[in-house]
Amino acid sequence: MKLNISHVTQYEYEGSATDSVNEIRLTPSTNERQSCYQQAIFIEPNASLFSYEDYFGNRVHSFSVNPPHRRLTIRTQMTVVTRHAPSPEQQAALLNGKLAREAWAWLETEEAANRFAEFLLETHYTNITGEVKQYADTFALKEGQDISVLSWLISLSGKIRSEFIYDPEATTVTTKASDLIERKRGVCQDFAHLMIACCRVHHIPARYVSGYHFVGDLQGGSADFEQASHAWVEAYVPQLGWCSFDPTNEAPVGERYVKLGHGRDYKDIVPVKGVYRGSGEQKLKVTVDVRKIED
């Protein structure tokens, strides 16, 4: 599927802002499932961009706007071609009947702990409180049970999707996994953090993914959909590697998903962040438009 994505972030300042220093993580990953064919980034007021890769391999662009300004606009335009991802049935077939107990046992080895240390430790957003551990333990393996790691992750994703209500008004960008359990409602960011925390309780490496989810043609033909910015989870399955799970939407993570990057939690992969000198309030407006391009 070929997708054209427009992402506009605009800050309006009550007073003049100066010495604004920013980082943006808005460049799609290129991997076996997607390719970014073109991207353009525009900054207003005009500023030079510097690019580098962060610790997790995400492409970062940084820039500074030093003169006084009352508005800062960041526009990105990109064209991404996505491919089908393996279905759960195809993934299960790749496991080729390997014993589930062996996979679970490997996840508890020192080798696994050293290899995936950053994706096994709790973070600010994925804090493992008593409530989080209790929720994760409802999915604890029973003695003699031989469920695969993949099947366990699919079930966990479905459980979160069915037990919590999607409500954009219920949480904020600072909400943690434990807060979602208390409120019983939230958004994709919250669902992802809870799934990651549950994975880490059971020694499964898990990471937070930010990107876009194209559903415009599923919304009565509308090309615009405000939930196009999205978050989901990648968890490590022995013998398969990193696999994607969406605890918000039932459909498998496939060609309708565009990955920007990943990290331990939302804090590692904030699309736009920065600091500036100035007083007074600021207003933030973000507009995302994902459109399918017909070949």
JOUR-V155315 format. One record per backbone hydrogen bond with DSSP energy under -0.5 kcal/mol. NH is the residue of the N-H (numbers start at 1). CO is the residue of the C=O. E is the energy in kcal/mol with one decimal. If there is no record, write none. Layout:
# JOUR-V155315
nh = [NH | NH]
co = [CO | CO]
e = [E | E]
This chain:
# JOUR-V155315
nh = [3 | 3 | 4 | 5 | 6 | 7 | 8 | 9 | 10 | 11 | 12 | 13 | 14 | 15 | 17 | 18 | 19 | 20 | 21 | 21 | 22 | 23 | 24 | 25 | 27 | 28 | 29 | 31 | 31 | 34 | 35 | 37 | 37 | 38 | 40 | 42 | 44 | 50 | 52 | 54 | 57 | 60 | 61 | 62 | 63 | 65 | 69 | 72 | 73 | 74 | 75 | 75 | 76 | 77 | 78 | 79 | 80 | 81 | 82 | 82 | 83 | 91 | 92 | 93 | 94 | 95 | 96 | 96 | 97 | 98 | 103 | 104 | 105 | 106 | 107 | 108 | 108 | 109 | 113 | 114 | 115 | 116 | 117 | 119 | 120 | 121 | 127 | 129 | 133 | 134 | 135 | 136 | 137 | 138 | 138 | 139 | 140 | 145 | 152 | 153 | 154 | 155 | 156 | 157 | 158 | 159 | 160 | 161 | 162 | 163 | 164 | 165 | 167 | 167 | 170 | 171 | 175 | 177 | 180 | 181 | 182 | 183 | 184 | 186 | 190 | 191 | 192 | 193 | 194 | 195 | 196 | 197 | 198 | 199 | 200 | 201 | 202 | 203 | 204 | 205 | 206 | 207 | 208 | 209 | 210 | 211 | 212 | 213 | 214 | 215 | 218 | 219 | 222 | 228 | 230 | 232 | 233 | 234 | 235 | 236 | 237 | 237 | 238 | 240 | 241 | 243 | 245 | 247 | 254 | 257 | 258 | 260 | 261 | 263 | 268 | 269 | 269 | 270 | 273 | 275 | 277 | 283 | 285 | 287 | 289 | 291 | 293 | 294]
co = [1 | 80 | 291 | 78 | 289 | 76 | 287 | 74 | 285 | 72 | 283 | 70 | 281 | 279 | 69 | 277 | 66 | 65 | 19 | 275 | 63 | 273 | 61 | 271 | 59 | 26 | 259 | 29 | 34 | 31 | 81 | 35 | 79 | 79 | 77 | 75 | 73 | 62 | 60 | 58 | 54 | 52 | 24 | 50 | 22 | 20 | 17 | 11 | 44 | 9 | 42 | 73 | 7 | 40 | 5 | 38 | 3 | 35 | 1 | 80 | 33 | 87 | 88 | 89 | 90 | 91 | 92 | 93 | 92 | 95 | 99 | 100 | 101 | 102 | 103 | 104 | 105 | 106 | 109 | 110 | 111 | 112 | 114 | 116 | 117 | 117 | 124 | 127 | 129 | 130 | 131 | 132 | 133 | 134 | 135 | 136 | 137 | 142 | 148 | 149 | 150 | 151 | 152 | 153 | 154 | 155 | 156 | 157 | 158 | 159 | 160 | 184 | 165 | 186 | 167 | 167 | 172 | 125 | 176 | 177 | 178 | 179 | 180 | 165 | 187 | 187 | 188 | 189 | 190 | 191 | 192 | 193 | 194 | 195 | 196 | 197 | 198 | 200 | 199 | 203 | 119 | 234 | 263 | 232 | 261 | 230 | 258 | 228 | 256 | 213 | 215 | 216 | 219 | 225 | 211 | 209 | 245 | 207 | 243 | 205 | 235 | 241 | 236 | 237 | 237 | 235 | 233 | 245 | 252 | 254 | 212 | 210 | 210 | 208 | 265 | 265 | 266 | 267 | 23 | 21 | 18 | 12 | 10 | 8 | 6 | 4 | 2 | 292]
e = [-0.5 | -3.1 | -3.1 | -2.8 | -2.6 | -2.4 | -3.0 | -2.7 | -2.7 | -3.0 | -2.6 | -3.0 | -2.8 | -0.6 | -2.9 | -2.5 | -1.3 | -2.8 | -0.6 | -2.7 | -2.7 | -3.0 | -2.7 | -2.7 | -0.6 | -0.6 | -2.2 | -0.6 | -2.0 | -0.6 | -2.2 | -0.8 | -2.1 | -1.3 | -2.7 | -2.9 | -2.4 | -2.4 | -2.2 | -2.3 | -2.0 | -3.3 | -2.3 | -2.9 | -1.8 | -2.7 | -1.9 | -2.3 | -2.9 | -3.0 | -2.7 | -0.5 | -2.1 | -2.4 | -2.1 | -2.4 | -2.6 | -2.6 | -3.0 | -0.5 | -2.4 | -2.7 | -2.4 | -1.9 | -1.7 | -1.1 | -0.6 | -1.0 | -0.6 | -1.6 | -1.1 | -2.3 | -2.3 | -2.2 | -1.8 | -0.6 | -1.0 | -2.0 | -1.9 | -2.5 | -2.1 | -2.1 | -0.7 | -1.4 | -1.6 | -1.2 | -0.7 | -1.3 | -2.6 | -2.3 | -2.1 | -2.7 | -2.4 | -0.7 | -0.9 | -1.7 | -1.8 | -2.5 | -2.3 | -2.2 | -2.3 | -2.3 | -2.4 | -2.5 | -2.0 | -2.3 | -2.3 | -2.0 | -1.9 | -2.0 | -1.5 | -2.1 | -0.6 | -2.9 | -1.7 | -0.5 | -1.6 | -2.6 | -1.5 | -1.5 | -1.4 | -2.4 | -2.7 | -2.3 | -0.6 | -2.3 | -2.5 | -2.1 | -2.2 | -2.2 | -2.5 | -2.4 | -2.3 | -2.3 | -2.3 | -1.8 | -1.2 | -1.4 | -2.8 | -0.6 | -1.9 | -2.8 | -2.5 | -2.4 | -2.2 | -2.3 | -2.4 | -2.7 | -2.9 | -0.6 | -1.7 | -1.3 | -1.2 | -1.7 | -2.9 | -1.9 | -2.6 | -2.2 | -2.5 | -2.5 | -0.6 | -2.8 | -0.5 | -2.2 | -3.0 | -2.8 | -2.9 | -0.6 | -0.8 | -1.8 | -2.5 | -3.0 | -1.5 | -1.9 | -1.3 | -0.5 | -1.5 | -0.6 | -2.4 | -2.2 | -3.1 | -2.8 | -2.3 | -2.6 | -2.7 | -2.7 | -3.1 | -0.6]
